[in-house]
Each structure stands twice: as structure tokens, then as C-alpha cells.
Amino acid sequence: MPNWGWCCPRPPLSGQLPFLAGHLVTGRLGADVSLERGVAAAQACGLMILAQVKAALGSLGRVERVVKLGVFVNSTAAFTEQPKVANGASELMAAVFGEAGRHARSAVGVPVLPLGAAVEVDAIVAVGPA
């Protein structure tokens, strides 16, 4: 098995950006992106995380727990509803994994994200043996 560093036996998966209907959701919450679209974007990021985990593990059945989600919201200084945006990803994990989908979370506003994305989500997931 390759050595991916001191902390992980597998290569880490990157944070996921939101795609809806095949298009990257761009813009800033509090400016040109509504709260509802931000929630949908966070959910889309969650779906991308699930797809990457399934591709890496072969099945979501090996997921023992979603440990933590980090949700980054491209938002204006006046926008303060980052936790509501993050609920899009959090509620998806709970729906997919039940109690094992309940997790710690950070939801932070940032001035810019890669490619102008409105939201980015990363995850730490505990995985059982193959």
C-alpha cells in the first residue's frame, strides 16, 4: 500500500464544489445567491462527497460515521446564515446514514472560493475494514 503521509492509509479526497444540473453554482450569499440556492448547493456538495466516498471504498456500507463536515460559504460580510446553508449537507448525511450521519460541523463565511463557487464542503468520515 502506498504511503500517503503520516495521517492516512488512503489518499485524502478533496473538498467538493456544488454542481446543479451540470453547472457550478457560483456567486455570493447575501449578494447574488439566495439562501435557498445556497442550501441546495451545500446538498449538492454532500452528494459529491458521497459519490467520492463510494468510488474510493466501493460501497457506502463501510462508512461507520460521518465525523465532521467543514462548510465554506462564499458570502458578504452582512450575511450571517452560514449554518442554515450548511444544513443542506448535514441533513443529507443524516438522511443517508441515520444516527451515524450525525456529525460535528463548522460553517464559516469566506470572501472567495475556488472558481467562484458559492459553497464548498469537506468531510471527515470514519471507515470500517474492507
C-alpha positions in Angstrom: 0.0 0.0 0.0 1.4 3.4 -0.9 2.3 5.8 2.0 0.1 8.9 1.7 1.6 10.6 4.7 1.6 10.2 8.4 -2.1 10.5 8.9 -3.9 8.4 6.4 -3.6 5.0 4.8 -5.5 6.1 1.7 -5.2 9.2 -0.4 -7.4 12.0 1.0 -10.4 13.2 -1.0 -10.6 16.8 -1.8 -13.4 19.2 -0.8 -16.3 19.2 -3.1 -17.8 22.0 -5.1 -21.6 22.3 -5.9 -22.9 21.3 -9.3 -26.6 21.6 -10.0 -27.9 20.5 -13.4 -24.3 20.1 -14.6 -23.3 23.7 -13.8 -21.1 25.0 -11.0 -23.1 27.1 -8.6 -21.2 30.4 -8.4 -21.8 33.7 -6.6 -22.0 35.1 -3.1 -24.7 34.5 -0.5 -26.0 37.9 0.6 -25.4 39.3 -2.9 -26.5 37.3 -5.9 -27.2 33.8 -4.4 -30.3 33.2 -2.4 -30.4 31.2 0.9 -32.4 28.5 -0.8 -29.9 28.1 -3.6 -27.1 28.1 -1.1 -28.8 25.2 0.8 -29.2 23.3 -2.5 -25.6 24.0 -3.3 -24.5 22.5 0.1 -26.6 19.5 -0.5 -25.1 19.1 -4.0 -21.6 19.2 -2.3 -22.8 16.5 0.1 -23.9 14.3 -2.9 -20.4 14.8 -4.4 -18.8 13.7 -1.2 -21.0 10.6 -1.1 -20.1 9.8 -4.7 -16.3 10.2 -3.9 -16.5 8.0 -0.8 -18.4 5.3 -2.7 -15.9 5.4 -5.5 -13.0 5.2 -3.1 -14.5 2.4 -0.9 -16.7 0.5 -3.4 -19.7 0.9 -1.1 -21.1 3.4 1.4 -21.7 0.4 3.7 -18.2 0.7 5.0 -18.9 4.2 6.4 -19.1 3.8 10.2 -19.7 7.5 10.9 -19.6 10.9 9.4 -17.2 12.6 11.9 -17.2 16.2 10.7 -18.2 18.5 7.9 -16.5 21.7 7.1 -18.8 24.1 5.1 -17.4 27.2 3.5 -19.9 29.7 2.3 -18.8 32.4 -0.2 -20.7 35.3 1.4 -20.9 39.0 2.1 -19.9 40.4 5.4 -23.5 41.1 6.2 -24.7 37.5 5.5 -24.9 35.6 8.8 -26.9 32.4 7.9 -24.0 30.1 7.1 -25.3 27.4 9.5 -28.6 27.3 7.5 -26.7 26.8 4.3 -24.6 24.1 5.9 -27.9 22.3 6.9 -28.2 21.2 3.2 -25.2 18.9 3.6 -25.8 18.0 7.2 -29.4 16.9 6.7 -28.3 14.8 3.7 -25.8 12.9 5.8 -28.4 12.2 8.4 -30.8 11.0 5.8 -28.3 8.6 4.2 -26.6 7.3 7.4 -29.1 7.8 10.1 -27.5 8.2 13.6 -24.1 7.6 12.0 -24.6 10.6 9.9 -24.8 13.0 12.8 -21.5 14.9 13.0 -19.6 17.8 14.3 -19.6 20.8 11.9 -18.1 24.1 11.1 -19.9 26.6 8.9 -17.9 29.7 8.0 -18.2 32.6 5.7 -15.4 33.3 3.3 -14.7 36.1 0.9 -14.0 33.8 -2.1 -13.9 30.1 -3.1 -12.2 28.3 -6.0 -13.7 29.1 -9.4 -16.1 31.5 -7.7 -18.1 28.7 -6.1 -20.9 29.6 -3.8 -20.2 26.8 -1.3 -17.6 24.2 -0.7 -17.9 21.2 1.7 -15.2 18.8 3.1 -15.8 15.8 5.3 -14.0 13.5 7.7 -15.5 10.0 7.5 -14.7 7.0 9.7 -14.4 3.9 7.6 -14.6 0.2 8.7 -12.4 -2.6 7.4 -12.9 -4.0 3.9 
